[in-house]
Amino acid sequence: MLPPLEVAVFSPASALLAQSNGAGRIEFNAPGSYASGGTTPPLDIFSSLSPQMTIPIRVMIRPRGPPTDGSPDFLYSKDEFEHMKREIQGFVESNHLDLSRGDGFVFGILRKASDDTLQVDVERCSELIKMAQPFPCVFHRAFDTIAATAKWSDGLADLGTAGFRGLLTSGGSGNMGANLSRLGEIAATPQQQIQLVAGGGLRAQNFNILVAELLRQSDSRVWLHTAALARGEDGQLTEEVDSGELKALLVKLDGSLATNP
């Protein structure tokens, strides 16, 4: 089965554009947060958008971007963790999430192990997952650091223990193109409750190379993830979806039926 496409968006307009162009799901982030890797969107913006959506919305829960001092990301203070809890509670109690539509949350918390390596913070993640019930939760690219090590399979097991239903990752450092082998290993791991969402650098121009290898090693649990951002007149990325790029990706995905039945 071919993987459907999830689109990371940073505005209601981009969410609606992704939906109208045929995306299978969106990951909704705060406006202005792309440069930080995506943070929690304001509840009022989400509440206005939700009634207009028919495809699933996965809400990013991330209190801040990476530390400016270069220290490891996704290690959160007590206050930051409490803030994440309040954010999830607010979204759940808003009644604007729709379980039947497939809505859920995306977040990730790491901890330092005794040997100073980074691990999934199972305890804290489990607490957030319980607060998010009945909505499914996906562990985001905080996993990339773990995926790049020999302990990636232990990390995957930790996700299952915590209760995650999905994993968004590029398979290691950098974009997914540099980590296709590891993505294939993750996809082939028998963690049936965890859906792999492979992302990082997916564009129409590199689709054939990246996806052909992934399709050979994966099954129906796999989704593809892209931001498909447009560039402004100055050549810099904006936060808006490039409709042409998104359509080109979806056409290529549909066209791969002929070569990857």
ROMI-122730 format. One line per 10 residues: number of its first residue (from 1); their letters; for each residue x, y, z of C-alpha. Coordinates in Angstrom, 3 decimals, padded with zeros to 6 digits. Layout:
BEGIN
NUM = A = X/Y/Z  ... .
REM end
This chain:
BEGIN
1 = MLPPLEVAVF = 000.000/000.000/000.000  001.365/003.426/-000.962  002.032/005.938/001.824  -000.313/008.914/002.096  001.044/012.445/002.546  001.022/014.572/005.693  001.768/018.285/005.324  003.242/020.476/008.060  001.481/023.850/007.992  001.962/027.140/009.810 .
11 = SPASALLAQS = -001.263/028.999/009.062  -004.966/028.293/008.556  -004.634/029.347/004.910  -001.940/026.729/004.320  -004.009/024.110/006.133  -006.951/024.724/003.823  -004.684/024.794/000.776  -003.129/021.463/001.736  -006.594/019.985/002.208  -007.921/021.266/-001.128 .
21 = NGAGRIEFNA = -004.891/019.916/-002.978  -005.342/016.391/-001.638  -003.148/016.046/001.452  -004.111/013.153/003.686  -003.447/014.938/006.975  -001.897/018.115/008.364  000.469/018.813/011.228  -000.607/022.198/012.586  002.072/024.523/013.981  002.119/028.078/015.296 .
31 = PGSYASGGTT = 002.440/030.847/012.715  006.001/032.141/012.622  007.511/028.974/014.117  008.986/027.231/011.058  012.498/028.501/011.770  012.232/026.997/015.265  011.022/023.636/013.984  007.366/024.244/014.827  005.728/025.134/018.146  002.257/024.899/019.671 .
41 = PPLDIFSSLS = -000.359/026.881/017.717  -002.657/029.280/019.586  -005.876/027.570/020.628  -008.066/030.333/019.211  -006.519/029.968/015.747  -006.994/026.199/015.868  -010.591/026.572/017.053  -011.396/028.811/014.077  -009.733/026.439/011.630  -011.100/023.129/012.883 .
51 = PQMTIPIRVM = -014.704/023.452/011.595  -013.348/024.034/008.080  -011.258/020.862/008.013  -012.289/017.392/006.861  -008.841/015.740/006.971  -007.101/014.862/010.259  -005.296/017.589/012.205  -002.280/016.684/014.300  -001.527/019.530/016.718  002.090/020.267/017.590 .
61 = IRPRGPPTDG = 002.766/020.543/021.324  006.169/022.177/021.728  006.751/025.070/024.134  009.826/026.513/022.405  012.427/026.003/019.719  015.972/024.728/020.286  018.129/026.378/022.994  020.220/029.266/021.725  023.298/028.077/023.635  023.648/024.933/021.528 .
71 = SPDFLYSKDE = 022.637/022.521/024.293  020.461/019.508/023.385  016.866/020.222/022.468  013.711/018.573/023.829  015.001/018.539/027.429  012.283/020.482/029.196  012.187/022.148/032.596  009.436/021.482/035.106  007.720/024.740/034.132  007.917/023.880/030.418 .
81 = FEHMKREIQG = 006.483/020.434/031.066  003.615/021.896/033.072  002.986/024.294/030.202  002.766/021.364/027.763  000.245/019.683/030.054  -001.907/022.805/030.159  -001.767/023.141/026.390  -002.937/019.574/025.819  -005.689/020.002/028.387  -006.838/023.170/026.657 .
91 = FVESNHLDLS = -007.064/021.521/023.251  -008.867/018.454/024.603  -011.383/020.555/026.535  -011.979/022.915/023.596  -014.196/020.349/021.865  -012.622/021.331/018.553  -010.593/018.133/018.208  -012.425/015.398/016.312  -011.487/011.801/017.069  -013.551/010.445/014.187 .
101 = RGDGFVFGIL = -011.669/012.752/011.809  -008.370/011.371/013.072  -007.143/014.345/015.093  -004.320/013.987/017.592  -001.123/015.469/018.994  002.556/015.577/018.059  005.250/016.058/020.706  008.454/014.603/022.093  010.437/014.803/025.320  013.939/013.465/025.890 .
111 = RKASDDTLQV = 015.958/012.814/029.039  019.632/012.287/029.745  020.576/008.732/030.684  023.280/007.857/033.223  025.848/007.668/030.422  024.803/011.167/029.260  023.141/009.866/026.091  019.630/011.007/025.209  016.627/008.738/025.649  012.868/008.985/025.309 .
121 = DVERCSELIK = 011.453/010.364/028.562  008.926/007.575/028.940  007.510/008.833/032.235  006.750/012.358/031.086  005.548/011.287/027.651  003.219/008.716/029.199  001.713/011.428/031.382  001.009/013.638/028.372  -000.448/010.725/026.411  -002.856/009.971/029.260 .
131 = MAQPFPCVFH = -003.930/013.617/029.335  -004.478/013.542/025.568  -006.822/010.541/025.649  -008.679/009.514/023.579  -006.644/011.317/020.919  -003.580/009.508/019.472  -000.096/010.928/019.962  002.915/010.947/017.633  006.520/011.330/018.820  008.146/013.942/016.594 .
141 = RAFDTIAATA = 011.664/014.490/015.303  013.142/014.599/018.776  013.722/010.934/017.889  016.246/011.809/015.160  019.050/012.013/017.739  018.229/008.505/018.956  017.708/007.137/015.441  021.295/008.070/014.612  022.642/005.716/017.310  022.884/001.963/017.835 .
151 = KWSDGLADLG = 020.130/002.268/020.467  017.444/003.253/017.975  015.530/-000.005/018.503  015.512/000.561/022.272  014.132/004.020/021.609  011.402/002.565/019.423  010.493/000.143/022.204  010.306/003.090/024.619  007.768/004.763/022.335  005.609/001.661/022.498 .
161 = TAGFRGLLTS = 005.906/001.543/026.276  004.868/005.186/026.568  001.821/004.594/024.381  002.665/006.510/021.217  000.750/005.631/018.056  003.196/007.167/015.596  006.745/008.396/015.018  007.810/011.319/012.830  011.510/011.044/011.968  014.087/011.554/009.252 .
171 = GGSGNMGANL = 015.842/008.433/010.515  018.853/010.272/011.935  020.828/013.464/011.502  019.877/015.668/008.563  017.200/014.854/006.011  015.631/011.498/005.207  017.755/011.112/002.082  020.799/010.486/004.276  019.016/007.901/006.409  017.010/005.645/004.099 .
181 = SRLGEIAATP = 018.587/002.487/005.457  017.652/003.348/009.043  014.141/004.385/008.004  013.768/000.999/006.346  014.887/-000.716/009.553  012.412/001.285/011.614  009.596/000.517/009.173  010.419/-003.188/009.301  010.394/-003.347/013.115  007.305/-005.198/014.390 .
191 = QQQIQLVAGG = 005.901/-002.337/016.518  002.436/-002.698/015.091  000.879/000.141/017.073  003.435/002.707/015.860  002.906/004.329/012.474  006.091/005.608/010.831  005.870/009.125/009.395  009.009/009.640/007.293  009.989/013.237/006.669  012.791/015.700/006.231 .
201 = GLRAQNFNIL = 013.681/017.201/002.872  011.003/015.471/000.785  010.357/017.447/-002.409  009.016/016.591/-005.851  012.511/016.769/-007.362  013.905/014.039/-005.093  010.718/012.030/-004.654  011.631/009.093/-006.898  014.981/008.427/-005.235  013.764/008.813/-001.659 .
211 = VAELLRQSDS = 010.429/007.066/-001.847  011.310/004.129/-004.101  013.736/002.794/-001.495  011.311/003.372/001.350  008.472/001.629/-000.475  010.616/-001.466/-000.938  011.054/-001.815/002.792  007.814/-000.537/004.292  004.153/-001.380/004.715  000.825/000.367/005.238 .
221 = RVWLHTAALA = 001.941/001.910/008.539  004.117/004.432/006.701  003.170/008.025/005.883  005.273/010.644/004.110  005.745/014.114/005.603  006.590/017.416/003.932  006.201/021.138/004.498  006.295/021.878/000.731  006.998/025.527/001.467  006.915/028.240/-001.163 .
231 = RGEDGQLTEE = 009.798/030.636/-001.762  009.371/034.383/-001.777  010.639/036.802/-004.401  013.955/036.950/-002.537  014.377/033.183/-002.893  013.927/032.543/000.811  011.428/030.024/002.166  008.138/031.415/003.385  005.757/029.651/005.763  003.073/029.154/003.141 .
241 = VDSGELKALL = 002.454/025.932/001.234  003.617/025.909/-002.388  000.521/024.647/-004.189  002.504/023.649/-007.279  005.069/021.723/-005.247  002.375/019.935/-003.267  000.457/018.998/-006.417  003.675/017.704/-007.998  004.344/015.508/-004.970  000.834/014.076/-005.017 .
251 = VKLDGSLATN = 000.999/013.414/-008.769  004.284/011.560/-008.299  002.816/009.585/-005.424  -000.192/008.584/-007.523  002.066/007.803/-010.475  004.179/005.462/-008.401  001.263/003.018/-008.492  002.514/001.894/-011.884  005.958/000.952/-010.618  005.231/000.078/-006.992 .
261 = P = 001.964/-001.896/-006.886 .
REM end
